[in-house]
Amino acid sequence: MGDRVHIKMCWSRAFLAGWVLLLVLLQYLQAVPIGIDKTKVKETEEKPEEPPASVDTGLHYDRYLREVIDFLEKDQHFREKLHNTDMEDIKQGKLAQELDFVSHHVRTKLDELKRQEVNRLRTLIKAKQDLEGGNDIAVDHQALLKQFEHLNHMNPHTFEVEDLDRLIKSASNDLENFDKERHEEFKRYEMMKEHDRREHLKTLDEEQRKKEEEHYEEMRKKHADHPKVNHPGSQNQLKEVWEEADGLDPEDFDPKTFFNLHDTNGDGFFDEQELEALFTKELEKMYDPTNEEDDMVEMEEERLRMREHVMNEVDSNKDRLVSLDEFLVATKKKEFLEPDSWETLEQNQAYTDEEMREFEEHLVQQELDLNQRAVDLQKQREELERQQEQLNAQKIELQQAVEHMEQLKSEKVDPPPEVHIEGDAVPEVHAADNQLHLDQEAHLPGHHETPEHHQDTQQEHQEQHNQVNQDLPQQGLPQAHHEEPPNHQEVAQGQHNLS
């Protein structure tokens, strides 16, 4: 978690400075360059003036913001109005009314930029819906676009006065709330850090806990044992930079020359990033990344606290920039010449005991909620497993039923074939079949034949056979011929005699 907060805090400086640089640069684009005290600074060759590089503001609509500003800057009428409008009027939307007077070419390009931005937002919305599994759900783009306040979503085709007004107000509001959000995030970081330490102590025995507490106090004292920290923005603090960073004689300190030396982008203002760079020497007194007792997240918070303090003291028009005039006025104040001591973070705890108590109660409640959720999920899992077992049992029963049906089907005896001829179908008569039938009857249990009965039966069947052969010609059907094997009668007679 520390790394994540550290990265975000480092990013915040560019986030703030970039927006202010982009928006306010237009207002002062034609400002007169600040003179350099040539007695203190070595002359350099003159180079063509280049506009400062655009810095990413960190806003999700950063590209749209910068492109709109770039094209408005190309219109001469708008540039002149911008030069004569102060920041408060810009924030209140007075400058937006001048959009009606810009050239047709600029308006056409702004229309195109807005259409591209609306399409970008719609694509993001659709992608979000897809990730959430809503592929088959119709997306109401107009309703979802309402969450984006930096443009008028009801008119997605043309860039109007309302769009410029919304863009300026949204960017201003987002950045004005940044410091407040940053304070809250750092407070949560510090409370979580303390909470983790307390939880770790609970896992130790009494002796180990005592050693851990002693080590903690030792690290706190070691961190607090550092050289005196000068009040940010005071004469002593700036003179130290003048001497150690700039290599100049502190007795020759000149506020105007100092301002020019540290206005690194040459725009005539100290933006927030340039101010924060002035506090590096002070921070090095308190923090060393190689020391166990020094937290680099806290170092970045200290840097931002210093910048915020100087801005509140010096930035009289609240445009988040320090002009040369504002800086020179501040150097004549008592706070600059005889400042109070600066309270560092270890002297000014980020949270109160009550806030810590509420934070830990919230963590406990979160843990209870997560545990309950885990119990509910386990119950759902068990229910799904029970249902799966029932489905498996039903599947086995169905398979057994199918196998039984297949077995019955395979054991079924087919009916005897029929002979199909012209006219009615008549079963084919086979003497051999009759004889087989007789033999089967003879072998049935309880069936006993006497020689006389056997001869009578054989004679009876012979008469039936002859009668069938006589009837067939009368019905117009071919007569069935059954040839008997040679010596058939002699064999039969011999068997009779033997009986």
C-alpha atoms as one frame of an Amber mdcrd trajectory, in Angstrom:
protein
   0.000   0.000   0.000   2.902   2.347   0.759   4.244   2.108  -2.780   0.852
   2.870  -4.258   0.384   6.000  -2.141   3.948   7.055  -2.836   3.444   6.823
  -6.600   0.154   8.660  -6.440   1.616  11.487  -4.398   4.529  11.879  -6.790
   2.091  12.010  -9.655  -0.050  14.618  -7.927   2.517  17.352  -8.409   2.395
  17.049 -12.175  -1.372  16.668 -11.961  -1.830  20.058 -10.321   0.896  21.952
 -12.105  -0.132  20.774 -15.551  -3.701  22.044 -15.395  -2.739  25.410 -14.028
  -0.002  25.778 -16.590  -2.351  25.002 -19.469  -5.275  27.112 -18.359  -3.528
  30.182 -17.016  -0.802  30.239 -19.621  -3.352  31.650 -22.039  -4.160  34.535
 -19.736  -0.590  35.691 -19.490   0.747  34.566 -22.831   1.711  38.106 -23.788
   3.233  39.033 -20.434   6.496  40.981 -20.507   9.543  38.786 -19.748  11.016
  39.307 -16.300  14.351  41.057 -16.270  17.412  39.309 -14.931  19.832  40.983
 -12.530  22.892  40.813 -14.766  25.208  41.670 -11.881  24.384  38.364 -10.243
  23.693  36.055 -13.142  25.963  35.191 -16.034  24.591  36.218 -19.401  23.532
  33.457 -21.757  22.899  33.426 -25.460  19.412  34.432 -26.465  17.321  31.587
 -27.835  13.982  31.706 -29.634  11.186  31.609 -27.103   9.383  28.294 -27.083
   6.106  27.590 -25.321   6.388  25.365 -22.261   5.696  21.690 -22.918   2.154
  20.618 -22.136   1.961  18.616 -18.936  -0.586  15.903 -18.402  -3.081  17.170
 -15.845  -4.123  13.681 -14.817  -7.777  14.409 -15.614  -9.569  11.712 -17.572
 -10.439  14.360 -20.171  -6.892  15.791 -20.271  -6.387  15.388 -24.028  -9.716
  17.009 -24.834  -8.918  19.898 -22.478  -5.505  20.572 -23.999  -6.714  20.351
 -27.599  -9.542  22.825 -26.945  -7.105  25.269 -25.321  -4.626  24.897 -28.178
  -7.199  25.802 -30.824  -8.738  28.649 -28.857  -5.252  30.095 -28.519  -5.035
  30.312 -32.329  -7.913  32.791 -32.507  -6.678  36.407 -32.204  -9.934  37.781
 -30.782 -10.106  35.128 -28.090  -6.448  35.692 -27.159  -7.055  39.381 -26.636
 -10.100  38.791 -24.441  -8.221  36.185 -22.475  -5.397  38.659 -21.838  -7.845
  41.129 -20.288  -9.809  38.637 -18.163  -8.737  37.678 -14.640  -8.871  34.145
 -13.316 -11.986  34.631 -11.214 -13.962  35.817 -14.235 -12.689  32.822 -16.199
 -13.903  30.454 -13.487 -17.296  32.171 -13.411 -17.769  31.610 -17.139 -17.464
  35.172 -18.433 -14.777  34.226 -20.906 -16.912  31.445 -22.373 -19.274  34.022
 -23.873 -16.482  35.150 -26.191 -16.671  31.834 -28.000 -19.382  33.268 -30.277
 -16.809  35.617 -31.807 -14.061  33.157 -32.724 -13.355  32.297 -36.353 -15.360
  29.749 -38.312 -12.292  27.567 -38.764 -11.719  27.341 -34.994 -15.395  26.612
 -34.317 -15.399  23.851 -36.917 -12.356  22.262 -35.316 -13.913  22.520 -31.854
 -17.034  20.775 -33.173 -14.860  17.944 -34.426 -13.016  17.687 -31.091 -16.282
  17.433 -29.203 -17.608  14.688 -31.475 -14.396  12.754 -30.963 -14.666  13.156
 -27.193 -18.293  11.983 -27.143 -17.378   8.946 -29.242 -14.470   8.205 -26.909
 -16.740   8.305 -23.878 -19.315   6.107 -25.576 -16.627   3.574 -26.432 -15.501
   3.534 -22.800 -19.071   3.056 -21.625 -19.636   0.170 -24.042 -16.360  -1.455
 -23.017 -17.358  -1.201 -19.368 -20.726  -2.794 -20.118 -19.009  -5.649 -21.965
 -16.647  -6.303 -19.055 -19.578  -6.416 -16.662 -21.314  -9.036 -18.787 -23.913
  -6.779 -20.339 -23.251  -7.692 -23.975 -26.915  -8.387 -24.638 -28.164  -5.287
 -22.827 -28.933  -2.140 -24.794 -26.754   0.739 -23.572 -28.406   4.095 -22.959
 -25.452   6.299 -23.908 -27.298   9.555 -23.257 -28.121   8.536 -19.692 -24.604
   7.335 -18.950 -22.972  10.409 -20.453 -24.639  12.528 -17.778 -21.861  11.533
 -15.380 -19.366  13.496 -17.512 -19.795  17.120 -16.558 -17.068  18.559 -18.780
 -19.331  18.694 -21.866 -22.985  19.039 -22.845 -23.960  15.492 -23.776 -27.389
  16.543 -25.077 -25.683  18.149 -28.072 -22.949  15.721 -29.194 -22.276  17.440
 -32.528 -21.290  21.076 -31.979 -19.055  22.876 -29.484 -21.053  25.709 -27.873
 -20.557  28.326 -25.162 -21.923  25.894 -22.576 -19.252  23.354 -23.482 -16.415
  25.777 -22.816 -18.046  26.896 -19.585 -18.478  23.304 -18.431 -14.890  22.426
 -19.337 -13.394  25.316 -17.345 -15.591  24.785 -14.296 -15.076  21.015 -14.238
 -11.290  21.297 -14.410 -11.231  24.029 -11.751 -13.492  22.102  -9.395 -11.621
  18.820  -9.833  -8.294  20.419  -8.980  -9.553  22.611  -6.148 -10.731  19.470
  -4.332  -7.471  17.666  -4.920  -5.668  18.830  -1.774  -8.624  17.852   0.405
  -8.732  14.383  -1.076  -4.977  14.077  -0.702  -5.161  14.911   3.016  -7.806
  12.245   3.558  -5.831   9.633   1.692  -2.672  10.314   3.667  -4.657  10.181
   6.903  -5.967   6.731   5.978  -2.430   5.641   5.150  -1.126   6.705   8.555
  -4.008   5.091  10.432  -3.593   1.820   8.539   0.115   1.909   9.305  -0.613
   2.273  13.032  -3.353  -0.372  12.892  -0.981  -2.907  11.311   1.603  -2.170
  14.011  -0.934  -2.789  16.773  -2.143  -5.986  15.180   1.430  -7.211  14.904
   1.980  -6.590  18.620  -1.003  -8.834  19.430   0.783 -11.776  17.842   3.831
 -11.450  20.129   4.419 -12.686  23.635   5.067 -10.215  26.446   8.855 -10.171
  26.071   8.760  -9.794  22.293   6.126  -7.085  22.572   8.291  -5.108  24.963
  11.272  -5.280  22.588   9.117  -4.226  19.652   7.753  -1.217  21.532  11.274
  -0.155  22.532  12.440  -0.433  18.941   9.473   1.624  17.745  10.221   4.443
  20.193  13.881   4.361  19.250  13.033   4.815  15.560  10.696   7.708  16.331
  13.366   9.540  18.310  15.967   8.883  15.656  13.716  10.320  12.940  12.961
  13.427  15.003  16.670  14.043  15.619  17.478  16.194  12.590  18.696  19.748
  11.892  16.273  22.613  12.240  13.803  22.889   9.393  13.298  26.400   8.083
   9.816  27.765   7.608   8.847  27.116   3.935   8.974  30.283   1.856  10.801
  32.284   4.509  13.943  34.349   3.914  16.115  31.821   5.735  14.735  28.931
   3.706  15.234  30.703   0.365  18.701  31.934   1.310  19.707  28.345   2.052
  18.641  27.349  -1.477  20.442  30.407  -2.873  23.661  29.369  -1.169  23.638
  25.539  -1.413  21.736  24.912  -4.630  22.638  28.028  -6.604  26.170  28.444
  -5.224  25.726  32.166  -4.533  26.741  34.329  -1.598  23.871  34.532   0.936
  24.803  38.173   1.603  23.914  38.996  -2.016  20.451  37.429  -1.849  18.023
  39.206  -4.198  14.355  38.079  -4.349  13.853  39.130  -7.979  16.955  37.285
  -9.162  16.014  34.268  -7.066  12.573  34.201  -8.670  14.043  34.292 -12.166
  16.577  31.541 -11.408  13.898  29.106 -10.219  11.227  29.944 -12.775  12.527
  26.953 -14.712  10.056  27.089 -17.608  10.436  30.858 -17.990   6.700  31.632
 -18.033   6.940  34.352 -15.359   5.290  32.307 -12.599   6.092  29.794  -9.908
   3.767  26.896 -10.521   3.260  24.249  -7.855   5.939  21.939  -9.161   8.531
  24.717  -9.231   7.615  25.648  -5.662   7.946  22.087  -4.408  11.442  21.886
  -5.903  12.491  24.694  -3.551  11.875  22.490  -0.491  14.211  19.644  -1.404
  17.000  20.861   0.884  14.663  21.054   3.858  13.303  17.562   3.209  16.793
  16.104   2.988  17.328  17.185   6.592  14.515  14.897   7.746  14.392  12.001
   5.290  16.889   9.546   3.893  15.612   6.597   1.805  18.338   4.375   3.277
  17.162   4.902   6.870  14.698   2.484   8.439  13.061   5.236  10.453  12.256
   7.470   7.453   9.055   6.892   5.465   9.227   8.234   1.914   5.437   8.505
   1.716   5.595  10.886   4.646   8.365  12.824   2.910   6.126  13.466  -0.109
   3.299  14.521   2.166   5.655  16.951   3.905   6.629  18.396   0.547   2.998
  18.924  -0.425   2.218  20.488   2.951   5.012  23.018   2.392   3.797  23.850
  -1.098   0.215  24.220   0.081   1.311  26.534   2.918   3.294  28.841   0.617
   0.454  28.985  -1.905  -1.993  29.994   0.808   0.378  32.708   2.040   1.590
  34.127  -1.292  -0.980  33.342  -4.010  -3.243  36.340  -3.405  -5.526  35.879
  -6.457  -5.863  32.107  -5.845  -4.986  31.123  -9.408  -2.612  28.418  -8.085
   0.360  30.320  -9.479   2.793  32.749  -7.846   3.586  35.745 -10.005   6.678
  37.909  -9.558   4.594  40.699  -8.023   2.988  38.329  -5.528   6.400  36.932
  -4.646   7.982  40.365  -4.096   5.066  41.470  -1.909   5.461  38.341   0.223
   9.195  39.005   0.781   8.347  42.240   2.555   5.993  40.658   5.104   6.953
  39.898   8.671   6.216  36.198   8.118   8.995  36.184   5.496  11.574  37.978
   7.617  10.691  36.584  11.069   8.721  33.385  10.562   7.409  31.020  13.205
   8.938  27.575  13.514   7.625  24.943  11.143   5.788  21.971  12.641   6.795
  18.814  10.846   4.609  15.729  10.497   5.998  14.034  13.592   4.987  17.131
  15.555   1.587  17.387  13.907  -0.131  13.988  13.820  -2.347  13.473  10.808
  -5.268  11.974  12.778  -6.912  12.275  16.173  -7.522   9.478  18.675 -11.233
   9.611  17.887 -10.562   9.234  14.161  -8.298   6.268  14.873 -10.980   4.617
  16.967 -13.606   5.083  14.269 -11.193   3.801  11.652 -10.518   0.601  13.568
 -14.231   0.090  14.206 -14.797   0.442  10.499 -12.115  -2.160   9.799 -13.719
  -4.544  12.301 -17.094  -4.085  10.645 -15.553  -4.666   7.245 -13.991  -7.887
   8.511 -17.317  -9.042   9.936 -19.038  -8.279   6.661 -16.385 -10.187   4.744
 -16.670 -13.161   7.106 -20.440 -13.200   6.739 -20.043 -13.001   3.012 -17.645
 -15.939   3.153 -20.185 -17.953   5.180 -22.931 -17.143   2.679 -20.701 -18.142
  -0.202 -19.829 -21.425   1.529 -23.530 -22.192   2.004 -24.158 -21.424  -1.642
 -21.303 -23.728  -2.580 -22.662 -26.571  -0.444 -26.129 -26.116  -1.947 -24.688
 -26.207  -5.452 -22.746 -29.356  -4.603 -25.933 -30.982  -3.240 -27.808 -30.080
  -6.399 -24.937 -31.448  -8.476 -25.102 -34.748  -6.609 -28.833 -34.977  -7.318
 -28.226 -34.287 -10.983 -25.534 -36.958 -11.097 -27.874 -39.497  -9.477 -30.622
 -38.657 -11.978 -28.118 -38.994 -14.792 -27.120 -42.496 -13.607 -30.775 -43.572
 -13.363 -31.429 -42.289 -16.859 -28.411 -44.171 -18.223 -29.595 -47.395 -16.566
 -33.081 -46.963 -18.029 -31.642 -46.455 -21.506 -29.435 -49.548 -21.170 -32.444
 -51.611 -20.039 -34.483 -50.475 -23.037 -31.630 -51.358 -25.375 -31.390 -54.821
 -23.805 -35.113 -55.473 -24.222 -34.941 -54.340 -27.807 -32.026 -56.687 -28.577
 -33.803 -59.720 -26.978 -37.057 -59.279 -28.970 -37.671 -62.235 -31.501 -38.438
 -61.209 -35.064 -41.667 -62.738 -36.687 -41.223 -65.417 -39.448 -40.858 -64.044
 -42.971 -43.846 -64.069 -45.363 -43.870 -65.017 -49.040 -45.471 -62.305 -51.111
 -47.060 -63.497 -54.388 -49.785 -62.284 -56.652 -53.114 -62.438 -54.911 -53.475
 -63.166 -51.215 -50.391 -63.901 -49.140 -50.245 -67.537 -48.225 -47.771 -68.886
 -45.723 -45.292 -71.242 -47.348 -45.713 -74.808 -46.187 -42.600 -76.747 -45.409
 -42.770 -80.438 -44.659 -39.554 -80.170 -42.769 -41.140 -77.541 -40.473 -44.055
 -79.879 -39.800 -41.705 -82.677 -39.041 -39.709 -80.409 -36.675 -42.928 -79.478
 -34.909 -43.760 -83.096 -34.445 -40.293 -83.860 -33.139 -40.564 -80.983 -30.604
 -43.899 -82.299 -29.371 -42.435 -85.761 -29.045 -39.741 -84.475 -26.723 -42.018
 -82.447 -24.449 -42.119 -83.626 -20.815 -44.942 -86.031 -20.107 -45.501 -86.776
 -23.767 -45.295 -90.535 -24.563 -46.099 -92.105 -27.831 -46.814 -95.742 -28.559
 -45.671 -97.264 -31.843 -49.267 -97.458 -32.992 -49.879 -93.806 -32.084 -46.685
 -92.734 -33.872 -47.721 -94.592 -37.036 -51.224 -93.126 -36.900 -49.886 -89.632
 -36.456 -47.452 -89.983 -39.310 -50.209 -91.288 -41.519 -52.531 -88.434 -40.496
 -49.918 -85.814 -41.424 -49.323 -87.529 -44.731 -53.018 -87.320 -45.541 -53.108
 -83.596 -44.576 -50.135 -82.973 -46.820 -51.771 -84.719 -49.765 -54.983 -82.765
 -49.165 -53.120 -79.431 -49.276 -51.459 -80.401 -52.551 -54.843 -81.278 -54.018
 -56.384 -77.934 -52.929 -53.641 -75.719 -54.348 -54.389 -76.311 -58.045 -58.070
 -75.678 -57.404 -57.205 -72.208 -56.009 -55.025 -71.376 -58.975 -51.857 -71.626
 -56.959 -48.772 -73.643 -57.756 -48.617 -77.003 -56.078 -45.981 -77.430 -53.424
 -43.609 -80.291 -54.154 -41.696 -81.898 -51.408 -39.388 -84.642 -52.481 -38.643
 -87.253 -49.930 -35.185 -88.636 -49.633 -34.553 -91.981 -51.235 -35.537 -95.082
 -49.200 -37.566 -92.863 -46.885 -40.411 -95.341 -46.650 -38.057 -98.289 -46.152
 -36.312 -96.479 -43.263 -39.593 -95.585 -41.648 -40.877 -99.118 -41.973 -37.701
-100.524 -40.523 -38.008 -98.282 -37.519 -41.579 -99.478 -37.040 -40.556-103.111
 -37.177 -37.817-102.465 -34.625 -40.380-100.903 -32.318
